[in-house]
Amino acid sequence: MSKKVLVLGVLACLLLSFAACRRTPPANEAARVNNRVITFADLEKQYATSFPPDRGNTETSEDLVTIQKVEVLRVMIDGEIMLQRAEKLGLMAADADVEAKFNELKALSTQEEFQRQLNERKMTVEELKAQLRRELSVQKLFNREITSRINITDKDVADFYNANRESFNLAEPQVHLAQLMVTPNPDPNVRNLKSDKAQNDEQARKKIQMLLNRLKANEDFAMVAQNYSEDAESAPNGGDLGFIPESALEKANVELRKMVMQLPPGQFSPIIKTAEGYRILKVISKEPAGQRDLNDPRVQQTIREQLLNRKDSLLKAAYYEKARNEATVVNRYANSILEKSKAGK
């Protein structure tokens, strides 16, 4: 055999081996985002964080767990896309920011309770800090690329007030509310940022508990609503329901009115079971009866926040879509589920 033929043979073997490697990804690879791997171990840890064990119900169907993991992985992929953008722009959170957020979370519970929560989520302190760094970095990205560029002018505020003047004339005391809603029956009209919808009551119950855990961890209520709430009307506006007359609350549910009236502004309720599913309400403000003038600082602040939330929600949704289009993503976990289905497994 000539030397040339031998060399060609070796090259051919190498090329075949390389192709085989490309056809067979590592067994631990759940997804790949721009050549950065999300492992199944990463997925399992995030799943434990998003869906902590329900000590009152130990039975969970295999299909439901799979659905939940697909949703969690989709969120992780979006997070990885945004994290890589933050890295590229030099917007990674500093150690001091991470420590401050960590201490803030730790102060919400006793040392024993805090450690129990970490154990349930199968996380170490360092892993929690790494997650906080990712979240804070993505927040910095959004602040720079979106929120800081939104300009609500005095004319915008005045135009909104004049177009909605009657809504600022309160015939009776009212409560400015926001909500998170999760339903057991997915609504095709719901368009939250994560395209996340519960498929049944068990999943809805676990999802609303996950959202409550996020709020207790000081995540922004409006952002959680935009990402996950299943109310088609309020989710795009950060869950904002506007001003609700006290009488309307009483007609809806006497106990609900009592609970809302006891909540101080800025606080959110526990999980509320309703005919539609599950809700968490937040009291933004409480207003006495009467006409609110445009010169009232509270009116201006309310309008600015509402206009800002609308614009912020719109731009974030567009930013997510643009970023996804520009990224190279391979979701091997989703692919494997489809392949098993085709094989009849």
C-alpha positions in Angstrom: 0.0 0.0 0.0 1.4 3.4 -1.0 2.0 6.1 1.6 -0.5 8.3 -0.2 -3.3 5.8 0.1 -2.4 5.1 3.7 -2.7 8.9 4.5 -6.0 9.2 2.7 -7.3 6.2 4.6 -6.3 7.7 8.0 -8.0 11.0 7.0 -11.1 9.2 6.0 -11.3 7.4 9.3 -10.8 10.7 11.1 -13.5 12.4 9.2 -15.9 9.5 9.8 -15.1 9.6 13.5 -15.7 13.3 13.6 -19.0 12.9 11.9 -20.0 10.2 14.3 -19.2 12.5 17.2 -21.3 15.2 15.7 -24.2 12.8 15.2 -24.0 11.6 18.8 -23.9 14.4 21.3 -22.7 13.8 24.9 -25.3 11.9 27.0 -25.4 14.7 29.6 -26.4 17.4 27.1 -30.0 18.6 27.5 -29.6 21.7 25.2 -26.9 23.8 23.5 -27.0 27.5 23.1 -24.4 29.1 20.8 -22.1 26.1 21.6 -22.6 26.5 25.4 -24.1 23.3 26.9 -27.0 23.1 29.4 -26.6 19.7 31.1 -29.2 17.4 32.4 -27.7 18.0 35.9 -28.3 21.7 35.4 -31.9 21.0 34.3 -32.6 18.8 37.3 -31.3 21.5 39.7 -33.4 24.2 38.1 -36.4 21.9 38.1 -36.0 21.3 41.8 -35.9 25.1 42.3 -38.9 25.9 40.1 -41.0 23.0 41.4 -40.0 22.3 45.0 -41.4 19.1 46.5 -45.0 19.3 47.6 -45.0 17.7 51.0 -48.8 17.3 50.9 -48.8 15.4 47.6 -46.1 12.9 46.8 -47.7 11.6 43.6 -46.7 13.3 40.4 -47.4 11.7 37.0 -44.4 11.1 34.7 -46.0 13.1 31.8 -46.6 16.1 34.1 -42.9 16.0 35.2 -41.8 15.9 31.6 -44.0 18.9 30.7 -42.6 20.8 33.6 -39.1 20.0 32.6 -39.7 21.1 29.0 -41.0 24.4 30.3 -38.1 24.8 32.7 -35.5 24.1 30.0 -37.1 26.6 27.7 -36.8 29.2 30.4 -33.1 28.2 30.9 -32.4 28.5 27.2 -33.9 32.0 27.2 -31.9 32.8 30.3 -28.7 31.5 28.7 -29.3 33.6 25.5 -29.7 36.7 27.7 -26.7 35.9 29.9 -24.5 35.5 26.9 -25.7 39.0 25.7 -24.9 40.4 29.1 -21.4 38.9 29.0 -20.8 40.3 25.6 -21.8 43.8 26.7 -19.7 43.6 30.0 -22.8 43.7 32.2 -22.1 40.8 34.5 -23.2 41.5 38.1 -20.4 42.4 40.6 -19.6 40.2 43.6 -20.9 43.0 45.9 -24.3 43.0 44.1 -24.5 39.2 44.4 -23.6 39.2 48.1 -26.2 42.0 48.8 -28.9 40.0 47.1 -27.9 36.8 48.8 -28.1 38.5 52.3 -31.4 40.0 51.4 -32.8 36.5 50.6 -31.3 35.0 53.7 -32.8 37.6 55.9 -36.3 36.5 54.9 -36.2 33.3 57.0 -34.3 31.6 59.8 -31.0 29.9 59.2 -32.8 26.5 59.6 -35.5 27.4 57.2 -33.1 28.9 54.7 -31.0 25.7 54.7 -34.1 23.5 54.4 -35.1 25.5 51.3 -31.6 24.9 49.8 -31.8 21.2 50.6 -35.2 20.9 48.9 -33.9 22.6 45.8 -30.7 20.5 46.0 -28.6 23.6 45.9 -25.5 24.7 47.7 -24.8 28.3 48.7 -22.4 28.7 45.9 -24.9 27.4 43.4 -27.5 29.8 44.7 -25.0 32.7 44.3 -24.2 31.6 40.8 -27.9 31.7 40.0 -28.3 35.1 41.5 -25.4 36.4 39.4 -27.1 35.2 36.3 -30.4 36.8 37.3 -28.8 40.1 38.3 -26.8 40.2 35.1 -29.9 39.7 32.9 -31.6 42.5 34.9 -28.7 44.8 34.1 -29.0 43.8 30.5 -32.7 44.7 30.4 -32.2 47.9 32.3 -29.5 49.1 29.8 -31.1 47.8 26.6 -34.7 48.5 27.4 -35.9 50.2 30.6 -33.3 53.0 30.6 -34.3 53.9 27.0 -38.0 54.3 27.7 -39.0 58.0 28.0 -42.4 58.8 29.4 -43.0 62.5 28.7 -45.2 65.0 30.6 -47.3 65.1 27.4 -47.7 61.3 27.4 -49.0 61.5 31.0 -51.3 64.4 30.2 -52.7 62.7 27.1 -53.4 59.5 29.1 -55.1 61.4 31.8 -57.3 63.4 29.5 -58.3 60.2 27.6 -59.1 58.4 30.8 -60.2 61.3 33.1 -63.3 59.5 34.3 -61.3 56.6 35.6 -59.6 59.1 38.1 -63.0 60.2 39.5 -63.6 57.7 42.3 -67.2 57.5 43.3 -66.2 55.4 46.3 -63.0 54.2 47.9 -61.0 52.0 45.6 -58.0 49.7 45.7 -55.4 49.6 43.0 -54.7 45.9 42.5 -52.4 43.7 40.4 -52.7 39.9 40.1 -51.0 36.7 39.1 -53.4 34.1 37.8 -52.9 30.4 36.9 -55.7 28.3 35.5 -56.0 24.5 35.0 -57.3 25.0 31.5 -54.8 26.6 29.1 -56.3 29.7 27.2 -55.0 30.1 23.7 -55.4 33.9 24.1 -52.8 34.1 26.9 -49.5 35.6 25.8 -47.1 35.7 28.7 -43.4 36.2 27.9 -42.5 32.6 28.7 -45.5 31.1 26.8 -46.0 29.2 30.1 -49.5 27.7 30.8 -50.6 25.1 33.2 -52.3 22.1 31.6 -54.4 20.8 34.5 -55.2 21.5 38.2 -52.1 19.7 39.6 -49.8 21.6 37.4 -51.6 24.9 38.1 -51.3 24.3 41.9 -47.6 23.6 41.6 -47.1 26.6 39.3 -48.8 29.1 41.6 -46.7 27.8 44.5 -43.6 28.4 42.4 -44.7 31.9 41.6 -45.4 32.6 45.3 -41.8 31.3 46.1 -40.4 33.8 43.5 -42.3 36.7 45.1 -41.1 35.7 48.6 -37.6 35.8 47.1 -38.2 39.4 46.2 -38.6 39.0 42.5 -40.5 41.9 40.9 -44.3 41.2 40.9 -44.8 42.9 37.5 -42.0 40.9 35.8 -43.3 37.6 37.3 -46.8 38.5 36.0 -45.5 39.4 32.5 -43.5 36.1 32.4 -46.0 33.6 33.8 -49.5 35.0 34.6 -52.3 33.4 32.6 -54.7 36.3 32.6 -54.9 37.5 29.0 -55.9 41.0 30.0 -53.6 41.9 32.8 -50.4 39.8 32.1 -49.0 42.1 29.4 -49.4 45.0 31.9 -47.5 43.3 34.7 -50.7 42.0 36.3 -52.2 45.5 36.7 -55.9 45.4 37.3 -56.4 49.1 37.8 -58.6 50.6 40.5 -61.3 48.3 41.9 -64.2 49.7 43.9 -64.5 48.3 47.4 -68.2 47.4 46.6 -67.1 45.3 43.7 -64.7 43.3 45.9 -67.5 42.6 48.4 -69.9 41.5 45.6 -67.2 39.1 44.3 -66.4 37.7 47.7 -66.8 39.0 51.2 -63.7 37.1 52.5 -61.7 38.3 49.5 -62.6 42.0 50.3 -61.7 41.5 53.9 -58.3 40.0 53.0 -57.5 42.8 50.5 -58.5 45.6 52.8 -56.1 44.1 55.5 -53.2 44.1 53.1 -51.1 47.3 53.2 -49.9 48.9 49.9 -47.0 47.1 48.4 -47.9 43.7 50.0 -49.2 40.6 48.2 -51.7 38.0 49.3 -51.3 34.3 49.9 -52.6 31.9 47.2 -56.3 32.4 46.6 -58.4 29.5 45.2 -61.1 30.8 42.9 -63.5 29.3 40.3 -61.0 30.2 37.5 -58.0 28.7 39.2 -55.5 30.2 41.5 -54.5 33.9 42.2 -52.1 36.0 44.1 -53.2 39.7 44.5 -51.0 42.6 45.2 -52.2 45.9 46.7 -50.5 48.8 44.8 -52.4 51.6 46.6 -55.7 52.5 48.3 -57.6 55.6 47.2 -60.4 57.5 48.9 -63.5 58.7 46.9 -63.3 61.8 44.7 -61.8 63.3 41.5 -58.1 62.9 41.2 -56.5 65.9 39.5 -53.6 65.6 37.0 -51.4 67.7 39.4 -51.8 65.1 42.1 -48.3 63.4 42.3 -50.0 60.0 42.9 -51.9 60.3 39.7 -48.8 61.2 37.7 -46.9 58.3 39.3 -49.7 55.9 38.6 -49.9 56.9 34.9 -46.1 56.9 34.4 -45.8 53.4 36.0 -48.7 52.1 33.8 -47.2 53.6 30.6 -43.7 52.4 31.6 -45.0 48.8 32.3 -46.8 48.7 28.9 -43.8 49.9 27.0 -41.4 47.7 29.0 -43.5 44.6 28.4 -43.8 45.3 24.7 -40.0 45.9 24.2 -39.0 42.9 26.3 -41.2 40.6 24.3 -39.7 42.0 21.1 -36.1 41.8 22.5 -36.7 38.1 23.5 -37.9 37.3 20.0 -35.0 39.1 18.3 -32.4 37.4 20.6 -33.9 33.9 19.9 -33.8 34.5 16.2 -30.1 35.5 16.4 -29.1 32.5 18.6 -28.2 29.0 17.6 -30.2 26.7 19.8 -30.5 22.9 19.9 -33.0 21.5 22.4 -31.9 17.9 22.6 -34.3 17.0 25.5 -37.3 18.1 23.4 -35.9 16.2 20.4 -35.5 13.0 22.4 -39.1 13.2 23.6 -40.3 13.4 20.0 -38.0 10.6 18.9 -39.4 8.3 21.7 -42.9 9.2 20.6 -42.2 8.2 17.0 -40.7 5.0 18.3 -43.9 4.2 20.2 -42.2 4.4 23.6 
